Amino acid sequence: MKIYVNEKERTVEKGVSAFAVRAFFKADADVVILNGHLIGADMPLKDGDRISLIKKGEIPPADELESLLVSRHTPGVHEKMKKAKIAVAGLGGLGSNIAVSLARMGAGDMLLADYDVVEPSNINRQQYFVDQIGMKKTDALRANLERINPYASYTYKDIFLTEENTAEIFKGYDVIIEAIDKAETKAMIIRECAAKCRDSFIIGASGLAGYADTSVISVRFAGKMAIAGDFVNEAKPGQGLMAPRVAVAANIQANLAVRYILGDLQEVKR
C-alpha cells in the first residue's frame, strides 16, 4: 500500500505499523505524527496515511522542512491553504497577529498592507520586537514572517489606504481582512471592498479594547462578510488596547479566513 512519510510517497506492506515505519525510515525520530495527531503508542497504518517523523533539535533538509512545519494539520489542509490568496489591511495589533497565524497555517499567497512604523507602544500587543522600533511595519513583519514560514509568497504594500486605492490593491484575493484601529478607516475599507471586490470574503473587527471578558466576542455575518468583536468596547481614555483581547480577536479573524478557504463556513456562500 502507499503512504506518505514526511510527505514523500512510499510503498509499504499492508498492515505495517507506524513505529515499524519509523524504525525503517528514521529510527532516531523522537516525534511521530500520524494524520496530524501526535501518537505515543504504535498504531497500524492504512492506505493513504501520512506520517511525519521528527528528531528533536534537528533541522531537517529543505525538501522536508515545509511539510514538517505543517505536519500537525489534518490531511488536505495544507494543500488548500497553499493555494489561498489572503490580504490583510493594517499590520498593527490585529493585522500582525493575523499574519503570524496565517503564516503558521501555511497560507500560500499573502498581501500585507500598512504605511506606519513600529513605535514603543506597539510592543504591548503587536508582533514586533524592541530592536525593530523605528522600522516600517512592512519591513519588520517581513523579517518576522520569513523566520516562521519562508515557503509562502508575501507581498508588502507600504501605502496609506484610501477610497481611491483600496479596492484596486485588494482585488483578486480570496479573503480580505480589515485590521485597522481607526473606525472611519475600518468602515471605508469594508465599504469599498464589499462594493468592488464582490468575489472576496471580507472579515472585519469591532469592539476589542480593554480586558473585558473574551467570551463575549462573537461573529456577525452579512452576505460575504463577517465581523468579529463584542461591538461595544472601543479604545478611549481609560480603556486601552491590550495583547490578550486583541490577540483573541485577531485569531478569530484568522480562523474565519482558514474556515472559508477550507470550505467550512456554512454561513457564507462561496
VENQUI-V71244 format. One record per pair of residues at least 24 apart in sequence whose C-alpha atoms are under 6 Angstrom apart, sorted by the first residue. I is the first residue (numbers start at 1). J is the second residue. Records with the same first field share a line. If there is no record, write none. Layout:
# VENQUI-V71244
I: J + J
This chain:
# VENQUI-V71244
1: 47
2: 47 + 48
3: 47 + 48 + 49 + 50
4: 50
5: 51 + 52
6: 52
15: 44 + 45
16: 44 + 45
17: 43 + 44 + 45
18: 42 + 43
29: 53 + 54 + 55
30: 55
35: 74 + 75
36: 71 + 72 + 73 + 74
81: 106 + 107
82: 106 + 107 + 108
83: 108
84: 108
85: 109 + 110 + 173 + 174
86: 110 + 173 + 174 + 175
87: 111 + 112 + 176
88: 112 + 177
89: 113 + 178 + 179
90: 114 + 179 + 180
92: 126
93: 125 + 126
94: 179 + 250
95: 179
96: 127
98: 250 + 254
103: 149
108: 152 + 153
109: 153 + 154
110: 154
111: 154 + 155 + 156
112: 156
113: 156 + 157
114: 158 + 159
115: 158 + 159 + 160
125: 242 + 243
167: 192 + 193
171: 197
174: 200
175: 200 + 201 + 202
176: 202
177: 202 + 203 + 204
178: 204
201: 225
203: 227
205: 229
206: 231
207: 231 + 232 + 233 + 234
208: 233 + 246
209: 233 + 234 + 235 + 240 + 241
210: 239 + 240 + 241
224: 268
